[in-house]
Amino acid sequence: MKTLFITVGTRQVGWRCRDDRVCCFGADGDRNEYPRHVDRLYQELGVERGREQGQRWGVQDLSDRYYQYCLAQDDFSPVELLLDHQVIEQQYAQGLEHVVLWGTNQPETTAWSYRNKDTHWLAYLMAGKIEQNWPELKVEIFAPVVDAGDNRAIRQMLEAFMVAHTQPFLGNDSEFSLLIQSKGAVPAIAQSLEICAAGLVRQFPVFSIFPAEPVPLFAEETQSANRSGQNEVISIGEYFWPIERLRIVSAWQRGDFQEAAIWLVAHQNRYRLLYRLAKGLTLATNWQLKTFFGHRQLGIAQWLASESLSKAVEVAQLETWRMTFEQIRGSRLAQTWEARFLVYLLLIQGSYTDAFMRFAQTLERLLYLQSETEGWFSQNELKGYHPGFKQLIDRWFERQQKSFNSPLYKQFDSIRNTRNQIVHGADSVSLQQIYAIWIRSHSTDNKSGELELNLVYDLMTQTLQKVCDRPLNVPENSFLESLYSWGLAQLL
């Protein structure tokens, strides 16, 4: 859903008079030699401009009269959206569904000289025009009774409104974006919107729209108000990109795709594909591999099929991804084999105990899947229960005709015992302790630092390869790692 939030200023709206001249509700001959359009608009209605509390009637009274006039005529066609017509027209063509118009509506305790310029009736005029021109759009008026200079009260009311409006879209996969046009806002309202927008970019894409002032504002001969014909749309997230890019890169390198997705929310105009990939990889790192490979909407299938991806990735790479994906999603063994890269991500995060547990889990599952496929156990042997890790190891060694006294069996048994000790004793393991499992059964030079981490991962991978049945079209190169590397390259 796309929502456009417009702050209604006194110069936002015009009226096409009977002589086809457009008069602006905010042009009162008061600055920069503006024409006296307000006087002309009173004359158009046949009303003499009066006074109240020493002040001549202004925008609030005039817009109220014209709104009632339009209601009586059931026609808002003479209303002109001087700043926002092109904005709405363009955004409607791009999926705009909802427009919120914020008109000032100050309490009676505010001096009349300020209340005289309130714009809530202008907002109603705009709403009527929008509904008439774009009947599919939902239009909502936001006109809280609050002093236009009371920053705190404005911020509280705005926050309450925004929370209520955006709450349905939090925590689900509905796409929502917010556009803010605040050219007509008084300083307190503009500041509150900026603060609110900065907070919302962590949840949704938020954009500022800047309609350009028409040049000239008024036609030289007729003094008719001109309509804006240009506007600029800027993502609020652009202001934060130089700093947030470093955080996104760091999170991606660590394999913390959930954090990367949170930061990428504000940059979807530039990195929409990367944001969606991060959301998908978050499922994988949460070991929701069935969902990642199998779910048509939440998983990676929709991402691979997107038209925008075909424009961003080389044809050969995309075909490789799609072919590999088709091989993996139909094979539980292949999906489990992919989990080895998730073990690597845990290692580089320094989560050595979690990495080892996931490795042991992957090894056990590879053995279990083969036991199912090849019928290693009879129903009588299992008596309705799944085989345990030791049973799976022992039966694999029997079928492979490998010795139970070999260094390899001692290695497998050590993996199992270490896994049990972590679970039963709430113990943790260091990288060196994990490495020691292979040192005891292999003559491997001990290394330190980053090389040791990679060496441990290589040894884990070699162990998984020993039990993984290669003829079952299990991809040798990790599909997840390829996606990870591509995403990182987009950020660097």
Secondary structure, 3 states (H helix, E strand, C coil): CEEEEEECCCCCEEEECCCCCEEECCCECCCCCCCEHHHHHHHHHCCCCCEECCEECCHHHHHHHHHHHHHHHCCCCCEEECCCHHHHHHHHHCCEEEEEEECCECCCCCCHHHHCCCCHHHHHHHHHHHHHHCCCCEEEEECCECCCCCHHHHHHHHHHHHHHHHHHHCCCCCCCEEEEECCCCCHHHHHHHHHHHHHHCCCCCEEEEEECCCCCCECCCCCCECCCCCEEEEEHHHHCHHHHHHHHHHHHHHCCHHHHHHHHHHHHHHHHHHHHHHHHHHHHHCCCHHHHHHCCCCCCHHHHHCHHHHHHCCHHHHHHHHHHHHHHHCCHHHHHHHHHHHHHHHHHCCCHHHHHHHHHHHHHHHHHHHHHHHCCCCHHHHCCCCCCHHHHHHHHHHHCCCCCCCHHHHHHHHHHHHHHHHHHHCCCCCHHHHHHHHHCCCCCCCCCHHHHHHHHHHHHHHHHHHHCCHHHCCCCCCHHHHHHHHHHHHHC
